[in-house]
Amino acid sequence: MKPILIDFPEEIYTERLFIRKVMPGDGKVVYESMQASLNELKPWMPWAHREQTEQDVEANMRDAHAKFLTREDLRLHIFNRETGEFIGGTGLHRMNWDVPKFEIGYWIDSRHSGNGYITESTKAITEFAFRELNAKRVEIRCDSKNTKSRAIPEKLGFTLEGILKNDGISADKQELRDTCIYAKL
């Protein structure tokens, strides 16, 4: 089946969260979240080093929405189920539909960190990928120094398959970094 023909639910629900595709109009809430979280995101996210306006972020949301529709990238947003408040971003990226395999990425608004939301959403997305997309492999890749990001796949029973030495450059482009590759089959 062609990936563009795969139907996705409007929302994925967990006990405390709902997860949905990025939509036009999300720019304002994402921009505000990014601004509130820049200090915590800068060590890990290259995009946190670029000055962006709310309009830039909205344009990015619309591009992500278009890529979702064509199944090139499946960026998702996480919201509090009770309040509707934006929690963070996640998604299924770097897909190989022939396998099929996916990589999960995530970030959180620092005002919501420490509550287990990323673990909860990552668990739901992993289960969705295996159940609905017939995934044969789901990966999480992260900087070896990012202990908070590494804790997510470790809590969820992913296997650390290896650490690629000097595989990337730090978000601030100042030093080489190692990449941890976690996988669930």
Salt bridges, closest charged atoms under 4 A:
ASP26 OD1 - ARG20 NH2 2.84
ASP26 OD2 - HIS77 ND1 3.00
GLU32 OE2 - LYS28 NZ 2.81
GLU58 OE2 - ARG62 NE 2.72
ASP63 OD2 - LYS67 NZ 3.32
ASP73 OD1 - HIS93 ND1 2.72
GLU85 OE2 - HIS112 NE2 3.44
GLU103 OE2 - ARG94 NH1 3.31
GLU103 OE1 - ARG141 NE 3.95
ASP109 OD2 - ARG111 NH2 2.61
GLU120 OE1 - ARG16 NE 2.60
GLU127 OE2 - LYS123 NZ 2.96
GLU132 OE2 - ARG131 NE 3.04
GLU139 OE2 - ARG137 NE 2.74
GLU139 OE1 - ARG141 NE 2.98
ASP143 OD2 - ARG177 NH1 2.65
GLU154 OE2 - ARG150 NE 3.98
GLU161 OE1 - ARG137 NH2 2.40
GLU175 OE2 - LYS145 NZ 3.71
GLU175 OE2 - ARG177 NH2 2.88
ASP178 OD2 - LYS165 NZ 3.62
